[in-house]
Amino acid sequence: MSQNELSIEGQGEYTFRMEGFEGPLDLLLHLIKKNELNIMDIPISLITEQYLEYLKLIKVLNLDVAGEYLLMASTLLHIKSKTLLPSVSEEGEVEEEDPRAELVRRLLEYQRYKEAAGDLGSKPLLNRDVFTRPPIKAEEEKEEEKIEVSLFELLEAFRKILDRAKPEFFHDVVLERITVEDKIEELLLLFEREKRTVAFHTLFPEGGPRRILVVTLLALLELVKMKRIRIFQVAQFETIRVSPL
């Protein structure tokens, strides 16, 4: 059985719903930022290849992929095929605009929308920030410096954990039955006992079976949706950390 056909014993028909998380345009912006690319001159072959790799990982995790993700994959493949065609006709006439142009326009518009939404969200609401409180402790000041981690940054970190996982052999193996619900309870007990922030990678057993690693990630994503935990970095590219709320 290949990595992309990984089954999770005990998970049953569990599917993580991605409502409230990022969409395909967020993934493209993440890839552009990750590769330090110019959004006006996207290397479509590279972006398409990496986008499809993310879709494979999403399939492994049994995430509920909305049709818009698959539509964007088709769009990228279509643009890629058009870029492989000659840009000049036999009569020497220049072809129509860059096939990437419409995608670039959508990305720029979406990026402006996200930035505007972020600015709006940072503005104080009426009476929301008008109150008195005791002096802020150093720990509370540090809290404001935390950077929220996107879904795709989380998947990037999880990909590295999967790469380190020991290979599994599916003949004559006794499977440990554990569900996402079981893992959620286990993590909640852990956070209740520890009462502190923990490094993301330490929540995954070193050399543990891949199916357990996948269940653990799905449980963490559910806890984020339930607003029971927060996943963040104290600075860009720093260790991803998890804290109870």
C-alpha positions in Angstrom: 0.0 0.0 0.0 1.5 3.4 -1.0 1.6 6.5 1.2 -1.3 8.0 -0.8 -3.4 5.0 -0.1 -2.9 5.1 3.6 -5.9 3.8 5.6 -6.4 4.5 9.3 -7.7 1.7 11.4 -10.3 2.9 13.8 -10.9 6.1 11.9 -13.8 4.5 10.0 -15.5 7.0 7.6 -14.2 10.0 9.5 -13.6 13.0 7.3 -12.3 16.4 8.5 -14.4 19.2 7.2 -12.3 22.2 6.2 -14.9 25.0 6.6 -13.4 27.9 8.4 -9.9 27.0 7.1 -8.0 28.4 4.1 -9.1 27.8 0.5 -7.2 27.2 -2.8 -6.2 30.9 -3.2 -4.7 30.8 0.3 -2.7 27.7 -0.7 -1.4 29.5 -3.8 -0.4 32.5 -1.8 1.3 30.3 0.7 3.3 28.6 -2.0 4.3 31.9 -3.5 5.4 33.2 -0.1 7.2 29.9 0.7 9.2 30.0 -2.5 9.8 33.8 -2.4 8.2 34.2 -5.8 7.0 37.3 -7.6 3.3 37.1 -7.8 3.3 39.0 -11.1 5.6 36.3 -12.7 4.5 32.9 -11.3 6.5 29.9 -12.5 3.3 27.9 -13.2 5.0 24.5 -13.6 6.6 24.7 -10.1 3.4 26.0 -8.4 1.2 23.4 -10.1 3.5 20.6 -9.0 3.6 21.8 -5.4 -0.2 22.4 -5.4 -0.8 18.9 -6.5 1.5 17.6 -3.8 -0.6 19.3 -1.2 -3.7 17.8 -2.7 -2.1 14.3 -2.3 -1.3 15.0 1.3 -4.9 16.3 1.9 -6.1 13.0 0.4 -3.9 11.0 2.7 -5.4 12.9 5.7 -8.9 12.2 4.4 -9.7 15.9 4.5 -12.9 17.1 2.9 -11.6 18.8 -0.2 -14.2 21.2 -1.6 -14.7 21.3 -5.3 -13.0 24.7 -5.5 -9.7 23.0 -4.7 -10.1 20.5 -7.5 -11.3 23.3 -9.8 -8.1 25.3 -9.1 -6.0 22.2 -9.8 -7.7 21.9 -13.2 -7.2 25.6 -13.8 -3.5 25.3 -13.0 -3.1 22.4 -15.3 -4.9 24.3 -18.1 -2.7 27.3 -17.7 0.4 25.1 -17.6 -0.7 23.5 -20.9 -1.2 26.9 -22.5 2.2 28.1 -21.4 3.8 25.1 -23.2 2.3 26.2 -26.5 4.2 28.6 -28.8 3.5 32.3 -27.9 3.7 33.4 -31.5 1.4 32.2 -34.3 2.7 30.9 -37.7 1.8 34.3 -39.2 4.1 35.9 -36.7 1.3 37.5 -34.7 1.6 37.7 -31.0 -0.8 35.5 -29.1 -3.4 36.9 -26.6 -2.4 37.9 -23.0 -0.4 35.7 -20.7 -2.5 32.7 -19.7 -1.5 33.4 -16.1 -3.0 36.9 -16.1 -6.4 36.1 -14.9 -5.0 34.0 -12.0 -2.7 36.8 -11.1 -5.6 39.2 -11.0 -7.6 36.9 -8.7 -4.6 36.4 -6.4 -4.0 40.1 -6.1 -7.6 40.9 -5.5 -7.9 38.1 -2.9 -4.6 39.3 -1.2 -6.0 42.9 -1.0 -9.2 41.4 0.5 -7.3 39.4 3.1 -5.2 42.4 4.1 -8.2 44.6 4.4 -10.0 42.0 6.5 -6.9 41.8 8.7 -6.7 45.5 9.2 -10.5 45.7 10.0 -10.1 42.9 12.5 -7.3 44.7 14.3 -9.3 47.8 14.8 -11.1 48.2 18.2 -14.8 47.8 18.2 -17.0 50.2 20.1 -16.2 49.9 23.9 -14.4 46.6 23.2 -11.0 48.0 24.2 -12.3 50.6 26.7 -11.6 49.1 30.2 -9.1 49.2 33.0 -6.9 46.3 34.1 -3.9 45.7 36.3 -0.4 46.1 34.9 0.5 43.6 32.2 2.9 40.9 33.1 5.8 40.0 30.8 4.1 36.7 29.9 0.9 38.6 28.8 2.9 41.0 26.7 4.6 38.1 25.0 1.2 36.6 24.2 0.5 39.5 21.8 3.6 38.6 19.8 2.4 35.1 18.8 1.9 34.5 15.1 -1.1 32.3 14.1 -0.1 29.3 11.9 -2.0 28.7 8.7 -3.4 25.3 7.8 -0.8 24.9 5.0 2.1 25.7 7.3 0.8 23.0 9.6 0.6 20.6 6.7 4.2 21.5 5.8 5.3 20.7 9.3 3.3 17.4 9.3 4.8 16.4 6.0 8.3 16.5 7.7 7.0 14.4 10.5 5.6 11.8 8.0 8.9 11.7 6.2 10.6 10.7 9.5 8.0 8.0 10.3 9.1 4.4 10.0 7.7 2.6 6.9 4.8 0.3 7.6 4.3 -3.2 6.3 0.7 -4.3 6.0 1.1 -8.0 6.1 0.6 -9.8 9.4 0.4 -6.6 11.4 -1.7 -6.1 14.5 -3.3 -2.7 14.1 -3.7 -0.4 17.1 -7.4 0.7 17.1 -7.7 4.4 17.9 -10.2 6.9 16.7 -10.0 10.6 16.2 -12.4 11.0 19.1 -10.0 8.9 21.3 -7.1 11.0 20.4 -9.0 14.3 21.1 -9.7 13.0 24.6 -6.1 12.0 25.1 -4.8 15.4 24.0 -7.3 17.2 26.2 -6.1 15.2 29.2 -2.5 16.0 28.2 -3.1 19.7 28.1 -5.1 19.6 31.3 -2.2 17.8 33.0 0.6 19.9 31.5 -1.1 23.3 31.6 1.6 24.7 29.3 2.6 25.3 25.7 4.1 22.3 23.9 6.0 22.0 20.7 3.9 20.7 17.8 6.3 17.9 16.8 6.4 16.5 20.4 2.7 15.5 20.1 3.6 12.9 17.5 5.3 9.7 18.9 8.8 9.4 17.5 8.9 6.6 15.0 5.2 6.0 15.6 2.9 4.3 12.9 1.8 6.6 10.2 -1.9 6.0 10.9 -1.4 7.2 14.5 0.4 10.3 13.2 -2.5 11.1 10.9 -5.1 10.6 13.6 -3.2 12.9 15.9 -3.1 15.7 13.3 -6.8 15.3 12.6 -7.5 15.5 16.3 -5.5 18.7 16.6 -7.4 20.2 13.7 -10.7 19.4 15.3 -9.5 21.0 18.6 -8.6 24.1 16.7 -12.1 24.2 15.2 -13.6 23.6 18.7 -11.5 26.6 20.0 -9.9 24.3 22.6 -6.3 24.9 21.5 -4.2 27.5 19.7 -1.4 26.7 17.2 1.2 29.5 16.7 4.8 30.6 16.3 6.5 33.2 18.4 8.3 34.4 15.2 8.3 33.5 11.5 10.0 30.1 10.8 10.2 29.4 14.5 9.1 26.1 16.1 5.3 25.6 15.8 3.7 25.4 19.3 0.4 24.4 20.7 -1.3 25.8 23.8 -4.7 25.1 25.4 -7.3 27.9 25.5 
